[in-house]
Amino acid sequence: MPTAFQTAARRMAALLAPLLLSVSLAAVAAPGDGTLPREVEAALVRAKVPREAVTLLVADAEGQRPPRLAWRSQEPVNPASVMKLVTTYAGLDILGPAFTWSTPVYTDGAVRGNVLEGNLYIQGQGDPKLVIERLWLLLRKVQALGIQRIAGDIVLDRSAFDTGAHDPGAFDGRPLRAYNAGADALLVNFKSVQLSFTPDTANQVARIDVMPPLAGVAIPTSVPLGGEGKACGDWRTPMRGDFQATQFSFGGAYPAGCGEGTWIVAYPDPDSFAARAIAGLWAQMGGQLQGTVREGRVPAGLAPAFELPSPPLAEVIRDINKYSNNVMADQLFLTLGLVQKRRGSFPNARATMRQWWNERIGTGEGQPVFDNGSGLSMEARVTAAGLGRMLQVAWRSPVMPELMSSLPIAGVDGTLRRRQLRSGAAAHLKSGTMPEYGVAGLAGYVDGASGRRYVLVAIANHANAAAARAAFDALVDWTAQD
C-alpha cells in the first residue's frame, strides 16, 4: 500500500506532467468552459453523480490530434476491472500472443504391470486455464504412460507462485463467489465446483451432477423437485445451500419450471481444492492411489515424463477480458513477475509492471498504482490520460489485433452482450464495476461514423457510480457520432 507521501508525489507528478512534456494527451485540455457533451451531462444529473466524480477522455487512436474531450483526465482514480486492459496488454507485449504455460508431470519410479512404483508429481507453473476438461486430459496422459495404480503419492508442486495467505471473503464478505478465488501456481478449475441440476419429473427429484468430483466431500445426488408451473426467478436462495469443506447440503426444493440449472460455487476450503479434485477425478477415471495427494516439491534432477501446454495467451486474454475473469488476470499478473523476476509474487509482478509502463508507455500521464492484475482492489489507481495513452500505444503495436479481439463488443458478446448502444456504434470496450465501493468504468475503442477510431475512457468514483452507466453509454454514442 503506498504511503501518503508516495500518493501525494504521484498526484503532483501527474499534475505537472503536461507542463513538462510537449506531446501529451492531457496537454490539450477539455473545452475551455469545462462543458461536457449535453447528453452525458444530463445522464450524470439523472444518476446523481457529480461531474467532479468522473474522469473522461476521448481521443483519436492514432494519437495525432488533440483529444476531443479530456475531463479531469489527470486525476488518479480506482478503475475496477478496467485495469485488466493494462494487465492483458502488458502480457501480450512482454510475453507475446503465442506464449503458453506448461504443467510438467514427473515420476520417480518404474512402471511395472500398470503400477507406478513411486510418486507422481504435478508441477504448477501458473496455467490460468487448467479447467476440468484439461485436468482430465492431463490424467489421461498419465494413464497413457501405462499407469493405472500409483504405489506412492500424487505430489502437487505449487512453489512457482508465492502469494501468501488468501482470504476469499476479505474483499466483500462473499467467499463462495467464484470471482473471489485466489491465484495459485496449480490453479485447478478456478477452485470452483459446478453443480448441475436436471429435473426428473417421473421421480419428482432434480438429479445433481458435480464437476469436478471432489474426494472426501459428501454431496447429495438429488434434491426434491417442486414449484412446477411457477416462474423460475431466483431459485438458488430458496434451495438454502449449505457448503462446507466436507459436505454440501440443501434445505429446499429445485423448481421444476427452471429446466436444467447450474450453480457455480467457490470451494470453501480453497487450499485443499486441487488435491480433492485430482484425487476425485483420478478415481472416477478408474485410477487407483495407494498413498495420498499431498503438497511437495519435485526432486532436483528429475526430467518430465510429459508437459501439458495451456492455450496460447491470445486465447487466454479473451476469457480474461470478455468475461472479466479475476483469477485468470491475477495468474497472468503473477506470471509476469515469474518470467521477469524468477518468482511469481505480487511485489515482483508490481515491479515488472512499473518498469514496463515507464519504458513502454512513459511517465507523462503518471504511472498507475498496481496492486493485482484483476482490478479487484481498493488500492489500484490509474488516470484516464495514462490509460488513454496506453490504448494509443497498443493501437500502433503488432499485438493490437489480439488485444482488440479480446475485448467485449457492445451489444454482441461478453460482459457487454446486453448493453445495446442507442447509436448502434461498433465499440470494443472493457467494463468494470465495484458497486459496493462506488466504482464503475468503461474503456477501449470506438468506431466513429467518419471512419476514424477513438480511444475512450470513462470512470466514476462515487457512491452512485453504478448509476453512471447511462452516462458512459451516452459518451460512447457521442464519440461515434463524429
Beta strands, then each sheet from edge to edge (+ up, - down):
strand 1: 54-60
strand 2: 69-71
strand 3: 102-107
strand 4: 111-112
strand 5: 115-116
strand 6: 120-123
strand 7: 149-150
strand 8: 154-157
strand 9: 161-162
strand 10: 192-200
strand 11: 205-211
strand 12: 222-226
strand 13: 241-243
strand 14: 248-250
strand 15: 254-255
strand 16: 261-266
strand 17: 288-289
strand 18: 293-295
strand 19: 306-309
strand 20: 344-345
strand 21: 427-434
strand 22: 439-447
strand 23: 453-461
sheet 1: 2+ 1- 23+ 22- 21+
sheet 2: 18+ 8+ 6+ 3- 19+
sheet 3: 4+ 5- 7- 17-
sheet 4: 9+ 20+
sheet 5: 15+ 12+ 11- 10+ 16-
sheet 6: 13+ 14-
end
